[in-house]
Amino acid sequence: MVAPACDPGQGGRASFVSRRFDLDTADSSPILHISAQGLYRTFVNGQRIGNDLLTPGWTCYDNRLAYQSYDLSGHAVAGENAIVIWLADGWFRSPIMWRSSEITNCWGKRVGTIAEVELDGNVVLTTDTDWRSGLLPVTRSGIYYGEDYDARLETLKESHGVDAIDFDISRLVPHEIAPVRELAPIPPRRSWSDAEGRMILDFGQNVAGYVRYRVRGEAGSTVQVEHSEVLDPDGALDNRNYRGARGATRYTLKGDGEESYAPSFTWMGYRYARISVEGQAEVDAITSVPISSVPEAAGGFVCAVPAVNTLVDNTIWSQRANFIEVPTDCPQRDERLGWTGDVQVFAGTACWLADCERFLRKFLRDVRHDQRDNGAISHVSPDPTRLHPQRFDGDWAGSTGWGDVITILPWQLYLHYGRTEVLHESLPAMVRWIDYLWSVSDGPIIRPSPTWGKRGFTFGDWLQPRGNNHKPQPTIADDCVATLYHFISTDLVARIAGIVGDHATAQRAGERADAIRQAFEHEYFSASGRLAHNDQTSYALAFLHDLVPARHVGAAKDYFRRVIEDADYCIGTGFVGTPALLPALTKCGMADIAEKMLLNRRMPGWLYQVDRGATTVWERWDAIRPDGTLQDPVMNSFNHYAYGAVCQWLFEDVAGVKPTEDGPGFDSVRIRPTVLPKLGHVAMWHDCRHGRIEAGWRIEGNRVAYSLTLPPGAAGVIPSGAFSGLTLHGQPLEIPRVGLKLAAGAHVIGFDLEQP
């Protein structure tokens, strides 16, 4: 690993290292292996190598650092060649976290690169102290800052040497996921000028990415692009929610005919852009360029209600924008961190909408590395606070709902992709996590600390709406939600340990889960079957995870229905309650209530934000109030995927295709659609490891026509008692007690429409 001797440090002008090298032949394929501390881009003989973005990516750099390999065929020539490697701060040393907790130089103070060129099995070039270095036209860059570029400085000068960096090469691993790539550019939908003559553009879609443009003008003129997710009432950019993130680019012209620019080492979260020109310059060919680690869709869902289809599309765009190397919370403000709670609740939906197996398994490696000695799981991963504990009051780890990512994420990966390796890899960390949970209050009921950073602190049902001051909605208490998740994770560990053959752990976790179940009933159920806090989250999680005692099921269902009716079918759940809400209602036979909640267009509701023009999923149910004002101009993201977790229910319950524990990886799927008449019709598709699954239903009088196509290697099971009046390819059938098995192929199924 070598560092440019001219590097001015974090926040300064970016730098490069370079070397000339000879090749005896161009007939073979030379391979470049390369990584860096910071971010890099490579050029050989003046041509950029590869189209990957933000390499080498983001990991727990003290644990491992990814490297990439590129075929230099067509770039390298026989004889002398020149390699130039651009370096920038990136995640490695850019300021990270929000301003009050900001860390600079988190993983180190020096950017650097390690590289070699291999030809026919022989190493013909390595980074060593014979390399040279100099400064780049990138005068400043940062993850939150954006980028400044002065095209007048594009003639690179080798002004310094390099310094060898002490680096443990055993930390190098091949890039673990698909690289970040550009998606198709988006042209502006409309544009106008503000009172100061600056151009404002609406690209019509909130994305994570950057603005690319062409420009002509005089040398020294500048073009600045600022970004925002929303506009103020006067049509001006409102990016107060960027907080300490500048989130802008500034380009200085060299004045040499047509020039083009897009940043190299950063991205922004935005829908709108404002372009300011100083000097003499004209800008054209402006496009918005989204970027993502998961650019290809793996599933889709449509129905006859356009707003529901938009909700699914918005969720896909939020996933793309936040799946950039790490599953982040948001792509715009001074945060962009791998919050474990967000991806925990979204994991199932993520796997429906994109091929996420490699991406999420890589993230789990970071989560496991960040796990504390006492078993607590970090709130975010990769976790900057772990390396700088002196900067924080207490430990940023151990919240229920967030730490449970270590059990729930591997489980969803197992269900969707069918491989037990992810369970084996994570089981020891799972066991340490549930042991930590038990230790918080030395027993099954967890009584969390109310203070952030203290042992046992929980975020609870984060951002749960609470109504107004005149009639607030009931909300779940921290101890109840913590105990619910204590059970969820412990029960999962018992099941997972059984699958991987660790029977002692399975028995211990199973006995502990039974103890939590009994304690939960004693602590939170009244004699009448009413849950202690009588709120939507408590009932949803308790029903979905079978924590309602049989003798209380009828009464608890009535209470569950009543608390939703009292809220006039508006949502009363936050981050951890929302994914469970509609699945629990469906499980309880209250599809009519689920339908009303899904289609509610008032705030709080999924379609309220769609009607307000959202093109991604919001962080807050009331991010924009009915009067058009922002709920909180600073702590407010318009691109957070967590509430998009409802899409899992659309695939698994409404369209009726669900991966099973007995046949993971879509070897066997449960087939049980829930017909919501107001959706009109439904169609879904999903590309699983066996091929494409398609399903859909439509209503024909008092009957439902359901079509299903399963690829070779996949089979379906219709559970006993699922439908009345079942027909298969027009022939009446009785569903056996063990369920009706369906082989791969196309199936036409009919059944009676349940009357309300």
C-alpha positions in Angstrom: 0.0 0.0 0.0 1.4 3.4 -1.0 0.2 6.9 -0.2 0.8 10.1 -2.2 3.5 12.1 -0.4 1.6 15.3 -1.6 -1.7 14.3 0.0 -2.8 17.4 2.0 -5.1 15.3 4.2 -8.9 15.0 4.7 -10.8 17.7 3.0 -7.9 18.9 0.8 -7.2 18.5 -2.8 -7.4 15.0 -4.1 -4.3 13.2 -5.3 -3.0 10.5 -7.6 -0.2 8.0 -7.9 1.3 6.9 -11.2 3.9 4.6 -12.8 5.1 3.6 -16.2 5.5 -0.1 -16.9 6.5 -2.3 -19.9 4.7 -5.2 -21.3 6.4 -7.7 -23.7 3.2 -8.6 -25.5 -0.3 -7.4 -25.9 -1.6 -10.7 -27.1 -2.3 -12.0 -23.6 -4.7 -10.4 -21.1 -3.0 -8.4 -18.4 -5.1 -8.3 -15.2 -5.1 -5.4 -12.8 -5.8 -6.2 -9.1 -6.4 -3.1 -7.1 -7.8 -1.7 -3.8 -7.4 1.5 -1.9 -7.9 3.3 1.4 -10.4 5.9 0.4 -11.9 5.7 -3.1 -10.1 5.3 -6.4 -10.4 5.5 -10.2 -7.8 4.0 -12.5 -6.6 5.1 -15.9 -4.3 3.2 -18.2 -2.8 5.1 -21.2 -5.4 7.8 -20.5 -8.4 5.4 -20.6 -10.6 4.8 -17.6 -10.6 1.1 -16.5 -14.0 -0.3 -15.7 -17.3 1.5 -15.0 -17.6 0.6 -11.3 -18.5 3.4 -9.0 -17.3 4.2 -5.4 -14.6 1.5 -5.5 -13.3 -0.3 -3.4 -16.7 0.0 -1.6 -17.5 0.3 2.1 -16.7 -2.4 4.7 -15.5 -2.5 8.3 -12.1 -1.5 7.0 -10.3 -2.7 10.1 -11.6 -6.1 9.3 -11.4 -6.4 5.6 -10.9 -4.3 2.4 -12.3 -5.4 -0.9 -10.2 -5.4 -4.1 -11.3 -5.4 -7.7 -9.8 -7.1 -10.7 -9.9 -5.7 -14.3 -8.9 -7.1 -17.6 -6.6 -4.5 -19.3 -7.0 -5.9 -22.8 -7.7 -3.1 -25.2 -6.1 -0.6 -22.8 -2.5 -1.8 -22.3 -0.2 -2.2 -25.2 3.1 -3.9 -25.9 5.9 -1.7 -24.8 5.6 1.2 -22.4 2.3 1.9 -20.6 1.2 4.5 -18.1 -1.1 3.8 -15.1 -2.6 6.7 -13.1 -4.8 6.0 -10.0 -6.9 8.8 -8.6 -7.6 8.8 -4.9 -10.2 10.6 -2.8 -11.3 10.6 0.9 -14.5 8.4 0.5 -16.0 6.7 3.5 -12.4 6.0 4.8 -11.8 9.5 6.1 -14.6 11.8 5.0 -16.6 13.3 7.9 -19.2 10.7 8.8 -22.3 10.8 11.0 -24.2 14.0 11.7 -22.6 17.2 12.8 -23.0 16.9 16.6 -21.3 13.5 16.4 -19.1 13.9 13.4 -16.0 11.8 13.0 -13.3 12.6 10.5 -10.5 10.2 9.5 -12.7 7.4 10.9 -10.7 4.5 9.6 -7.4 6.3 9.1 -5.7 9.6 8.0 -4.0 8.6 4.8 -5.5 7.6 1.5 -3.5 5.1 -0.5 -3.6 2.3 -3.0 -2.3 -1.3 -3.4 -2.2 -2.7 -6.9 -0.5 -5.2 -9.2 -0.7 -6.1 -12.8 -0.5 -9.8 -13.7 0.3 -11.2 -17.1 0.3 -14.9 -17.8 0.6 -15.7 -14.1 3.6 -13.4 -13.6 3.4 -10.1 -11.7 4.8 -7.4 -14.0 3.9 -4.3 -11.8 3.3 -3.7 -8.1 2.8 -0.6 -6.1 6.1 0.3 -4.4 8.1 3.4 -3.5 9.2 3.9 -7.1 5.8 5.3 -7.9 5.2 9.0 -8.2 2.3 11.2 -7.0 0.7 14.6 -7.7 -2.6 16.5 -7.2 -5.8 16.2 -9.1 -8.3 18.6 -10.6 -10.7 17.3 -7.9 -10.0 20.2 -5.4 -12.3 18.7 -2.7 -14.6 15.8 -2.3 -16.5 14.0 0.5 -19.4 11.7 1.0 -21.6 14.4 2.4 -19.7 17.4 1.0 -20.1 16.6 -2.7 -17.3 17.5 -5.1 -15.4 20.5 -6.5 -13.5 20.1 -9.8 -11.3 22.6 -11.6 -10.8 21.6 -15.2 -8.0 24.1 -15.5 -5.9 21.7 -13.4 -6.4 18.6 -15.6 -2.8 18.5 -16.8 -1.4 16.2 -14.1 2.0 16.9 -12.7 4.1 14.2 -10.9 5.3 16.5 -8.1 6.1 14.1 -5.3 7.0 10.5 -4.5 5.0 8.0 -2.5 5.2 6.7 1.1 4.8 3.0 2.0 1.9 2.4 4.4 1.9 -0.3 7.0 -0.9 -2.5 5.7 -1.9 -6.1 6.5 -2.6 -7.7 3.1 -4.5 -10.5 4.8 -7.4 -8.0 5.1 -7.8 -8.0 1.3 -10.8 -9.9 0.0 -12.3 -10.1 -3.5 -15.2 -7.6 -3.9 -18.1 -9.3 -2.2 -21.0 -7.8 -4.0 -22.0 -6.5 -7.4 -20.4 -3.1 -8.0 -22.2 0.2 -7.8 -23.4 1.1 -11.3 -25.2 3.8 -13.1 -28.8 3.3 -14.1 -30.4 4.9 -17.2 -30.2 8.7 -17.0 -33.3 10.7 -16.4 -34.0 13.9 -18.3 -35.6 16.9 -16.5 -39.4 16.8 -16.5 -39.6 20.6 -16.2 -37.4 23.5 -15.5 -37.8 27.2 -14.6 -35.7 30.1 -13.3 -35.9 31.5 -9.8 -35.9 35.2 -8.8 -32.1 35.2 -9.0 -32.0 33.8 -12.5 -30.8 30.3 -11.4 -32.1 27.3 -13.3 -34.2 24.9 -11.2 -34.9 21.4 -12.6 -37.4 18.8 -11.6 -36.3 15.3 -12.7 -39.6 13.8 -11.5 -37.9 11.0 -9.5 -36.1 11.1 -6.2 -32.9 9.2 -6.6 -29.4 8.6 -5.2 -26.9 9.8 -7.8 -25.6 12.9 -9.4 -26.3 15.4 -12.2 -24.3 15.2 -15.4 -24.2 18.0 -17.9 -22.3 19.6 -20.8 -21.1 23.2 -20.6 -19.3 25.8 -22.9 -17.8 29.0 -21.7 -14.9 31.0 -20.6 -12.1 29.6 -18.5 -12.6 30.3 -14.8 -16.4 30.4 -15.1 -18.1 28.0 -12.6 -21.2 25.9 -12.6 -22.6 24.9 -9.2 -25.3 22.2 -8.8 -27.2 22.1 -5.6 -29.8 19.4 -4.8 -33.0 18.9 -2.8 -35.8 16.4 -2.4 -38.6 19.0 -2.0 -39.4 22.6 -2.9 -40.7 25.3 -0.7 -44.1 26.9 -1.4 -42.4 29.4 -3.7 -40.8 26.7 -5.9 -37.3 27.2 -4.5 -35.1 24.3 -3.3 -35.6 23.3 0.3 -32.7 21.1 1.5 -32.7 21.9 5.1 -33.0 18.2 5.7 -29.5 17.8 4.4 -28.4 19.2 7.7 -24.6 19.4 7.7 -24.2 17.8 4.3 -23.4 20.3 1.6 -24.5 17.9 -1.1 -23.4 20.0 -4.1 -20.9 20.0 -7.0 -18.9 22.9 -8.3 -17.2 22.8 -11.7 -14.7 25.4 -12.9 -14.3 25.6 -16.7 -11.0 25.3 -18.6 -12.6 27.2 -21.5 -11.7 24.7 -24.2 -14.9 24.1 -26.3 -17.5 21.6 -25.1 -16.8 20.2 -21.6 -18.8 17.7 -19.6 -18.9 16.9 -15.9 -20.3 14.5 -13.4 -18.6 13.9 -10.0 -16.3 10.9 -9.5 -16.3 10.3 -5.7 -19.7 11.1 -4.3 -23.4 11.1 -4.7 -26.5 13.0 -3.5 -30.1 12.1 -2.7 -32.4 14.4 -4.6 -35.3 15.0 -7.1 -34.6 18.7 -7.8 -31.4 20.5 -8.8 -30.5 24.2 -8.9 -27.8 25.3 -11.3 -25.9 28.5 -10.7 -23.5 29.9 -13.2 -20.8 32.5 -12.4 -19.0 34.1 -15.3 -19.8 33.3 -19.0 -21.0 29.7 -19.5 -24.0 27.9 -21.0 -25.1 24.5 -19.6 -27.1 21.9 -21.6 -27.7 18.1 -21.9 -28.5 18.0 -18.2 -29.6 14.6 -16.9 -30.0 12.9 -13.5 -28.0 9.8 -13.2 -29.2 7.3 -10.5 -26.7 4.8 -9.1 -27.2 1.6 -7.1 -25.7 -1.7 -6.1 -29.0 -3.4 -7.1 -29.9 -1.8 -10.4 -32.0 -4.7 -11.7 -35.5 -5.5 -10.5 -36.2 -9.0 -9.5 -39.9 -8.7 -8.8 -43.0 -6.6 -9.6 -46.6 -6.2 -8.4 -49.5 -4.4 -10.1 -53.2 -4.1 -9.4 -56.1 -2.0 -10.6 -55.4 0.8 -8.1 -52.7 3.1 -9.6 -51.6 4.5 -6.2 -50.8 1.0 -5.0 -48.7 0.4 -8.1 -46.9 3.7 -7.4 -46.2 2.7 -3.8 -44.5 -0.5 -5.1 -42.5 1.6 -7.6 -41.6 4.1 -4.9 -40.3 1.2 -2.7 -38.1 -0.1 -5.6 -36.6 3.4 -6.0 -36.0 3.8 -2.3 -34.2 0.4 -2.2 -32.1 1.3 -5.2 -31.1 4.6 -3.6 -30.3 3.1 -0.3 -28.6 -0.1 -1.4 -25.3 1.5 -2.3 -22.6 -0.8 -0.9 -24.4 -0.8 2.4 -28.2 -0.8 3.2 -28.5 2.8 4.4 -31.3 4.7 6.0 -31.2 7.6 3.5 -29.1 9.0 0.7 -29.2 12.7 1.3 -28.3 14.1 4.7 -25.3 13.8 6.9 -26.1 10.2 7.9 -26.3 7.6 5.1 -25.5 4.9 7.6 -26.2 1.2 7.7 -29.0 1.3 10.3 -29.6 -2.3 11.3 -33.3 -1.7 12.3 -34.2 -0.3 8.8 -32.8 -3.3 6.9 -34.2 -5.8 9.5 -37.8 -4.8 8.9 -37.2 -4.5 5.1 -35.2 -7.7 4.5 -38.1 -9.8 3.2 -39.3 -7.0 0.8 -35.7 -6.4 -0.3 -35.3 -10.0 -1.5 -38.6 -9.9 -3.4 -37.7 -6.7 -5.3 -34.0 -7.4 -6.1 -31.4 -10.1 -6.0 -29.9 -9.2 -2.6 -28.2 -12.4 -1.5 -24.6 -11.3 -1.9 -25.3 -7.7 -0.9 -27.0 -8.6 2.4 -24.6 -11.5 3.3 -21.7 -9.0 2.9 -23.6 -6.6 5.2 -24.0 -9.4 7.8 -20.2 -9.8 7.8 -19.9 -6.2 8.9 -22.7 -6.6 11.5 -20.9 -9.6 13.0 -17.6 -7.8 13.1 -19.2 -4.8 14.9 -20.9 -7.0 17.5 -19.7 -6.1 21.0 -18.0 -8.4 23.4 -21.2 -8.6 25.5 -23.2 -9.7 22.5 -24.9 -6.4 21.7 -25.4 -5.6 18.0 -24.5 -2.2 16.6 -27.2 0.3 15.8 -25.3 1.0 12.5 -22.8 -1.1 10.5 -20.1 -0.5 9.5 -20.0 1.3 12.8 -17.9 4.4 13.2 -18.7 4.7 16.9 -17.0 1.3 17.7 -13.6 2.8 16.6 -14.1 6.1 18.5 -16.0 5.2 21.7 -14.5 8.1 23.6 -16.5 10.5 21.4 -19.8 9.1 22.6 -21.7 8.8 25.9 -22.3 5.1 26.2 -22.4 2.4 23.6 -24.3 2.7 20.3 -25.4 -1.0 20.3 -28.0 -3.3 21.8 -31.4 -1.9 20.7 -34.1 -4.5 20.2 -35.6 -4.3 16.7 -32.2 -3.1 15.5 -29.9 -5.8 16.9 -32.4 -8.4 15.8 -31.0 -8.0 12.3 -28.6 -10.8 13.3 -31.4 -13.3 13.5 -34.0 -12.0 11.0 -31.8 -11.1 8.1 -30.1 -14.5 7.9 -33.6 -16.1 8.2 -35.0 -14.1 5.2 -31.9 -14.9 3.2 -32.4 -18.6 3.9 -36.1 -18.5 3.0 -35.4 -16.7 -0.3 -32.2 -18.3 -1.5 -32.2 -21.6 0.2 -28.7 -21.9 1.4 -27.8 -22.9 5.0 -24.3 -21.3 4.9 -25.7 -17.9 6.0 -27.3 -19.6 9.0 -24.1 -21.4 10.0 -22.1 -18.2 9.6 -24.4 -16.2 11.8 -25.6 -18.7 14.5 -22.7 -18.0 17.0 -23.5 -14.2 16.8 -27.2 -15.0 17.1 -26.6 -16.9 20.3 -24.5 -14.1 21.8 -27.3 -11.7 20.9 -30.1 -13.5 22.6 -27.9 -14.1 25.7 -27.3 -10.4 25.8 -31.1 -9.8 25.6 -31.7 -12.1 28.5 -29.0 -10.4 30.5 -30.5 -6.9 30.1 -33.0 -7.5 32.9 -31.8 -11.0 33.9 -34.9 -12.6 32.6 -37.5 -12.9 29.9 -39.1 -9.4 30.3 -36.8 -6.7 29.1 -37.0 -3.4 30.9 -35.0 -1.0 28.7 -33.0 2.0 29.9 -34.7 5.2 28.6 -31.3 6.8 27.9 -29.5 6.5 24.6 -26.2 4.7 25.0 -27.1 3.0 28.2 -27.2 -0.7 28.4 -30.6 -2.1 27.2 -31.7 1.1 25.5 -34.2 0.5 22.6 -35.6 2.7 19.9 -38.9 1.0 20.4 -41.4 1.4 17.6 -39.5 4.2 16.0 -41.5 7.1 14.6 -44.9 5.5 15.6 -47.6 8.1 14.9 -49.3 9.3 18.0 -52.3 11.4 16.8 -52.8 14.9 18.1 -52.7 16.4 21.6 -56.5 16.2 21.9 -56.8 12.5 21.2 -53.5 10.7 21.0 -53.4 7.1 19.7 -52.3 4.4 22.1 -48.6 3.4 21.6 -46.6 0.4 22.6 -44.2 0.8 25.6 -40.5 0.1 25.2 -40.6 -2.9 27.6 -43.4 -4.6 25.6 -41.8 -4.1 22.2 -38.4 -5.2 23.6 -39.9 -8.4 25.0 -41.7 -9.1 21.8 -38.5 -9.0 19.9 -36.7 -10.9 22.6 -39.2 -13.8 21.8 -38.9 -13.3 18.0 -35.2 -13.7 18.0 -35.0 -16.4 20.6 -37.6 -18.5 18.8 -35.8 -18.0 15.5 -32.5 -19.1 17.0 -34.2 -22.3 18.2 -35.4 -23.1 14.7 -32.2 -22.1 13.0 -30.1 -24.2 15.4 -32.3 -27.1 14.6 -31.8 -26.6 10.9 -28.0 -26.6 11.1 -27.9 -29.5 13.5 -27.0 -27.7 16.7 -29.5 -29.5 18.8 -28.2 -28.4 22.2 -28.6 -24.8 21.2 -32.0 -25.5 19.7 -33.2 -27.0 23.0 -31.8 -24.2 25.1 -33.2 -21.5 22.9 -36.5 -23.3 22.7 -36.9 -23.6 26.4 -36.0 -19.9 26.8 -38.6 -18.9 24.1 -41.2 -20.8 26.1 -40.2 -18.9 29.2 -40.6 -15.6 27.4 -43.9 -16.6 26.0 -45.3 -17.4 29.4 -43.8 -14.3 30.9 -45.3 -12.2 28.1 -48.8 -13.5 28.8 -48.5 -12.9 32.5 -47.1 -9.4 32.1 -49.1 -8.0 29.2 -52.5 -9.8 28.9 -55.4 -8.9 31.1 -57.9 -11.6 32.1 -60.3 -10.3 29.3 -57.6 -10.9 26.6 -56.7 -7.2 26.2 -53.1 -6.4 25.6 -51.6 -3.9 28.0 -51.1 -1.0 25.7 -54.0 -1.7 23.5 -52.1 -0.5 20.4 -51.8 -1.7 16.9 -48.1 -2.7 17.2 -48.7 -4.9 20.2 -51.5 -6.8 18.6 -49.8 -7.1 15.2 -46.5 -8.5 16.6 -48.2 -10.7 19.1 -50.6 -12.3 16.6 -48.0 -12.6 13.8 -45.6 -14.5 16.1 -48.2 -16.6 17.9 -47.9 -15.0 21.3 -51.7 -14.7 21.9 -52.8 -17.5 24.2 -55.5 -19.7 22.6 -58.1 -18.7 25.2 -57.6 -15.0 24.4 -57.5 -15.2 20.6 -61.2 -14.3 20.0 -61.2 -11.3 22.5 -57.8 -10.1 21.3 -59.0 -10.1 17.7 -61.9 -7.9 18.8 -59.6 -5.5 20.6 -57.3 -5.4 17.6 -60.2 -4.6 15.2 -61.5 -2.0 17.6 -58.2 -0.1 18.0 -58.0 0.2 14.2 -61.6 1.3 13.8 -61.1 3.9 16.6 -58.1 5.2 14.5 -60.5 5.4 11.5 -58.3 2.9 9.7 -55.2 5.1 9.9 -51.9 3.5 10.6 -50.7 3.6 14.2 -47.4 1.7 13.8 -43.8 2.8 13.4 -40.7 1.0 12.0 -41.1 -2.3 13.8 -44.9 -2.5 13.9 -45.6 -1.6 10.3 -44.2 -4.7 8.6 -46.3 -6.9 10.9 -49.6 -4.9 10.7 -51.3 -6.1 7.5 -49.9 -9.7 7.7 -51.3 -10.0 11.2 -54.7 -8.7 10.1 -54.7 -11.2 7.2 -53.7 -14.0 9.5 -56.5 -13.1 11.9 -59.0 -13.2 9.1 -59.5 -9.5 8.9 -58.7 -8.9 5.3 -61.4 -6.3 5.1 -59.6 -4.2 7.7 -56.3 -4.7 6.0 -57.8 -3.5 2.7 -59.1 -0.3 4.3 -55.8 0.4 5.9 -53.9 -0.1 2.7 -56.2 2.1 0.7 -56.6 4.8 3.3 -55.5 8.1 1.7 -55.4 10.2 4.8 -52.3 10.7 7.0 -50.9 8.5 8.4 -51.2 6.1 5.5 -49.1 4.6 2.6 -51.2 6.2 -0.1 -51.3 9.6 1.6 -47.6 10.1 0.6 -48.3 8.9 -2.9 -51.1 11.4 -3.3 -48.7 14.1 -2.0 -46.4 13.3 -5.0 -43.9 11.1 -3.4 -41.7 9.1 -5.7 -39.9 7.2 -2.9 -40.9 6.1 0.6 -40.8 8.7 3.4 -39.1 8.4 6.7 -42.1 9.9 8.6 -45.8 9.2 7.9 -46.3 13.0 8.2 -43.2 14.2 6.5 -45.4 16.6 4.6 -48.5 17.7 6.5 -51.9 18.1 4.8 -51.3 21.9 4.8 -48.1 21.4 2.8 -45.7 22.3 5.6 -42.8 19.9 6.6 -43.3 18.0 9.8 -39.6 18.6 10.7 -37.5 20.5 8.2 -34.3 19.0 9.6 -35.0 15.4 10.8 -37.0 14.5 7.7 -36.0 12.1 4.9 -38.1 11.6 1.8 -36.2 8.5 0.8 -36.4 5.9 3.5 -37.4 2.4 2.6 -38.6 1.0 6.0 -42.4 1.6 5.5 -42.1 0.1 2.0 -41.9 -3.3 3.9 -45.6 -3.6 3.2 -44.6 -4.9 -0.3 -43.7 -8.2 1.3 -47.3 -8.6 2.3 -48.5 -7.7 -1.3 -46.4 -10.5 -2.7 -46.9 -13.1 0.0 -50.5 -12.6 1.2 -52.3 -10.6 -1.5 -50.7 -12.3 -4.5 -50.4 -15.4 -2.4 -46.9 -16.7 -3.1 -44.7 -17.2 0.0 -41.4 -19.0 0.5 -41.5 -21.7 3.2 -39.2 -23.0 5.9 -39.7 -26.6 4.6 -38.8 -25.7 1.0 -36.5 -22.6 1.2 -35.2 -20.9 -1.9 -38.6 -21.4 -3.5 -38.3 -25.1 -3.7 -41.7 -25.1 -2.2 -44.0 -22.1 -1.8 -47.3 -21.6 0.1 -50.1 -20.6 -2.3 -52.8 -18.7 -0.6 -53.9 -15.4 -2.2 -56.0 -13.0 -0.1 -58.5 -11.4 -2.4 -59.1 -7.7 -1.7 -62.0 -6.7 -4.0 -61.1 -3.0 -4.1 -57.8 -3.8 -5.8 -59.8 -5.1 -8.8 -57.1 -7.5 -10.0 -53.6 -8.4 -9.0 -50.5 -9.7 -10.9 -47.0 -10.4 -9.6 -43.7 -11.8 -10.9 -40.5 -12.7 -9.2 -37.2 -14.1 -10.5 -36.1 -16.7 -8.0 -33.1 -19.1 -8.2 -35.3 -21.6 -10.3 -36.6 -19.0 -12.7 -39.6 -16.8 -12.9 -42.7 -17.2 -10.8 -45.9 -15.5 -11.9 -49.2 -15.3 -10.2 -52.4 -13.2 -10.2 -56.1 -13.1 -9.6 -59.2 -11.5 -10.9 -62.8 -11.5 -9.7 -65.4 -13.0 -12.0 -68.8 -12.6 -10.4 -68.8 -14.6 -7.1 -65.7 -16.6 -8.2 -62.0 -15.8 -8.3 -59.8 -16.9 -11.2 -56.2 -17.4 -10.0 -53.3 -18.1 -12.4 -50.0 -19.5 -11.2 -46.8 -20.4 -13.1 -44.0 -22.1 -11.3 -40.6 -22.7 -12.9 -38.9 -26.2 -12.9 -37.5 -26.9 -9.5 -40.2 -25.1 -7.7 -43.4 -26.6 -6.3 -46.5 -25.1 -4.6 -48.8 -26.1 -1.8 -52.3 -24.8 -1.2 -53.0 -25.3 2.5 -56.0 -27.2 3.7 -59.0 -25.0 4.3 -57.6 -22.2 2.2 -60.6 -22.0 -0.2 -64.0 -23.2 -0.8 -65.2 -24.4 -4.2 -61.7 -25.1 -5.5 -61.1 -26.0 -9.1 -57.9 -26.8 -10.9 -57.9 -26.4 -14.6 -61.7 -26.4 -14.4 -62.0 -29.7 -12.4 -63.4 -29.6 -8.8 -61.0 -30.7 -6.2 -60.9 -31.2 -2.4 -57.8 -30.0 -0.7 -56.2 -32.8 1.4 -55.4 -32.3 5.0 -51.7 -32.0 4.2 -52.5 -29.5 1.5 -52.8 -29.7 -2.3 -49.4 -30.0 -4.0 -48.8 -28.3 -7.3 -45.9 -29.2 -9.6 -43.9 -26.8 -11.7 -45.8 -25.4 -14.7 -48.8 -23.3 -15.4 -52.0 -23.7 -13.3 -55.4 -22.2 -13.6 -57.2 -22.2 -10.2 -60.7 -21.1 -9.3 -62.4 -20.7 -5.9 -65.3 -19.0 -4.3 -65.1 -15.3 -3.4 -65.5 -14.9 0.3 -68.5 -12.7 1.1 -67.9 -9.9 3.6 
